[in-house]
Every structure is written in structure tokens, then in C-alpha cells.
Amino acid sequence: MEKRIYPQAIESVVMPEPFGKQDFHDARKAVAALQALYDRNTKFLRDSFAALAAGGDESKRYRAFYPQIGVTTTSFSQVDSRQAYGHMPTPGHFATTITQPQLFENYLIEQLRLIMRNHGVTVTVSESTTPIPLHFAFLEGTYVDGAAAERIKRPIRDLFDVPDLDGTDDQIANGTFEVAFGEPRPLAPFTAQRIDYSLHRMTHYTATSPQHFQNFVLFTNYQFYIDEFVARARELMANGGSGYVEFVEPGNVVTRNGATVAEGTPPARLPQMPAYHLKKPGHGGITMVNIGVGPSNAKTITDHIAVLRPHAWVMLGHCAGLRNTQALGDYVLAHAYVREDHVLDDDLPVWVPIPPLAEIQVALQEAVAEVTGLSGYDLKRIMRTGTVATIDNRNWELRDQRGPVQRLSQSRAIALDMESATIAANGFRFRVPYGTLLCVSDKPLHGELKLPGMATEFYKRQVAQHLTIGIKAMEKLAEMPMERLHSRKLRSFSETAFQ
């Protein structure tokens, strides 16, 4: 019988030098301390892996922890209640783990600045008790040679911490998180490991780095919109940018302001949900993502983009018009949703209403009026405000008329698609302002379908105008003070202080 050789036991755990707690009155200095601690601890893990691959000591375990920010308040004194975030709901100790402080620098500085101003407190930077998984310690784009990993005889899980899905969830955002006795309350809607998980998935699905994502996100379900967006962005870059500084395409291919030639190599094939970024300083530009068809894709990508804490996301796409009075090319501004998509039922029960957000609605309506030249009562000729239904069955019209068709009629829905309610519901769930502006592309209940030639002309005409409206609406939102845009409607009874 072959003799089995068991690896020797782990003798000890090797960690960086302990990091003493530091208190700060200045948000920028606090974020700089978070960055220094994060850089030190992730470098320790990378260096330890490299040493092991070169034949280092496999009798030890190597561990480093995420940075943590903590705040303690002692008073129920009221703060400015007009703002939806930046204050604690009750006295107590609050904390959150932090990852990639450089990526989130502006966000962190703003959140901490508001807390310090509103409560007159210091913030404490320390090491948490949550280990950094080795996979999340590597720099973006790092290629780990398989041969190097094979030189390490023990399983990686024996030597390093790996992603722990038991602690990677959405309980805080879902409002189901229960604080254990003696533990701090959550300061932010996402933990560091949950964020790292999404940052890695985002790169996989969109073929662009999270650093390129902008704070104003357009989703579409048709490549026609992406083609038009790409053409406009390249033209903008060639003609001075009009405030935009770069355009980034899948593969992190960059066209800079004033350039006509892109830098970088496109991927051999497009990813599942390619993203395109028309960038402004401070992430103030527009990202557009082709999510394809279906609520599963819509949920997946918004689950991940939400960790970047964008200021708004809006669905621009085609829909089925459900009323005989609608014409192909008419617009639908959603002010309510029927959720027959089902992908969020376990996270956000269907009895939870998804309210319209005035700031988004006004920006979209104003953009339609400005682009079409119509206003007031005349605007009603081409745009209806009403309920949009989202369904998970692409061939819903083939069902018995007493099924979805009857429910749609009872709901007073005026349009149907497969993504909008999912995107809006996830915006509600993750406190990201949301909206929907759809274009009627067919009327299946009334037998009005586009012939091939009609379809080509329709897409040429309507996609260009629809995209212009979407971009103009996002630019209007970007001009708005963020404390007005982030609505109190999206906050629950006991909210995190971070937006």
C-alpha cells in the first residue's frame, strides 16, 4: 500500500505588527490612515504568498485584517433631518470594515466629514477582526502563474484566509441584520468582503475596471443604444470633450480628450454585460451598461454596481406598449412597477412599494421636453407616465388571457419589459436613486409589430433621440446637490450613517 504523507501541523500564525487605534478630527487624514493600513496589510499577504511560492515556510499560517472605521455617539440630539445620510439614528458605537480606500476616497471623505460635522465626534481607525482573503489582496490585473501556486504543497486554505461566503451577504442593506450583544452597529450598508466580492465580479461581467465606473449609470437592453453611445463619446473626445475627459470601453481601452485613437487592446470577445464609461473628474460622468435581456442580468449587475454607491441609475430601453392609444416610438416614464420578475422576492418582498423619486422623474420629463421640443399638454402626445410591468417570461403573450394579461389590465400597466422593475427595486433596496424611461417598440396585444424595414428605420430614429434624452437627464442630475438627490424615501427606520 502506498504510504500517505500528511503535512506537518501549522505551528503559528504570522501577522503584521499590531496597528494601534488612531483618532481623527479630519476626514482626509482618517482616510489616509485607512489607505496606509490597507496597503501595508495587503502587501504583507502578497509578499507572504510570493515567499511561499519561492520555497518558504509552509508550517505557518499568514493572516492580515481589513482596516476598520469606528464612531461613537452619546446623544439623541437632532441633526439636520433634511439629509438622508451622514448621521446616526441613535447613540451607540458604529463600525464598518473598509477595502480599497483609494477607490472610495471621495466617498469616504464625504461620509466621515458629514458624521464629524453633524455629531461633533472623532472617528477611530483600527484593524478589524475580519481577515483579508488572499484573493482580494492581489492588485487588480495581477496574473498568478499556476506553476507558482503548484510549488506550494499545502492547500492555500491551510496557509491563508480565503473568501468566506458565510459573512458575505446583504443583511445590512436588506434590513435583516441583527446586532450581536456587545458588537458595534453597522456604519455602512456593505462590509469590506462584500465589496471586494462585487468588485471582482464587476470586472468579470463588464470587462472594465471598477475605477472607471461613474456615479450616473444608464442601463439598456439593446446594443443599438451602446453603438450610439460609443459613436457620441468618440466624437466628444475628438472635439474637446465638453467637460468629459476620457472614454473607456471594454478591455479598459481608453480614448482621451483630444484624441482620435484609443489606447489599449479590446477583448477577444465581449463580456456578458459590457460597460462603457464617459468620464468626468470625481466620477461625475456617465457609465452605460448593456445588461442584455432578462431580470436575472438586471439583478446581477445592480447587485455589484451598488457597492460603488452611485448617485443614480436609470433604465433606457424598449418595451411593449399595452394600450391601443400608444404609438411605436412613444415614451413611457415609469411611476410605479408591477414586479413579476421574481428574482428579488427573497430579498425585497413584493408587498414593498417602489415609490417614484421626484428628482429623477422631473429630470427625465424635462429632458424629454427639451429634446422633443414639446411641453405641457402637447408632451402627452408622445409620453405617458404610468405603471411599468416587468416579467420573467419573454413569451408572456402566449399564456392564457386570464393569466398575466388579466393581471396587467388590473394593475393599469401601460408598458411591459423584462428589466425595469428589477433595476428600480434593487435601487430601492440599495438606496440608489432610480428611474425608468422606456420607448414603445411593439404592441403585441394589438397585433402591431414592426416589419424588417420599419424596424431598421425605427431604431435609427428613436435610439438616437432616446439616448440624447437619457444623457441630458443624467447631466441634469449631476448638477443637483447630492444631498437633494439621495432621497429620504429610501431610508428605513434604523439606517446606516453612510449613504
Secondary structure, 3 states (H helix, E strand, C coil): CCCCCCCCCCCEEECCCCCCCEEECCHHHHHHHHHHHHHHHHHHHHHHHHHHHCCCCCCEEECCEEEEEEEEECCCCCCCCCCCCCCCCCCEEEEEECCCCCCCHHHHHHHHHHHHHHHCCCEEEEEEEEECCHHHCCCCCCCCCHHHHHCCCCCHHHHECCCCHHHCCCHHHHCCCCCCCCCCEECCCCCHHHHHHHHHHHHHHHCCCHHHCCCEEEEECCHHHHHHHHHHHHHHHHCCHHHCCEEEECCCEEEECCCCCCECCCCCCCCCCCEEEEECHHHCCEEEEECCCCHHHHHHHHHHHHHHCCCEEEEEEEEEECCCCCCCCCEEEEEEEEEECCCCCCCCCCCCCCCCCHHHHHHHHHHHHHHHCCCHHHHCCCEEEEEEEEECCCCHHHCCCCCHHHHHHHHCEEEEECCHHHHHHHHHHHCCCEEEEEEEEEEHHHCECCCHHHHHHHHHHHHHHHHHHHHHHHHHHHCCCHHHHCCHHHCCCCCCCCC
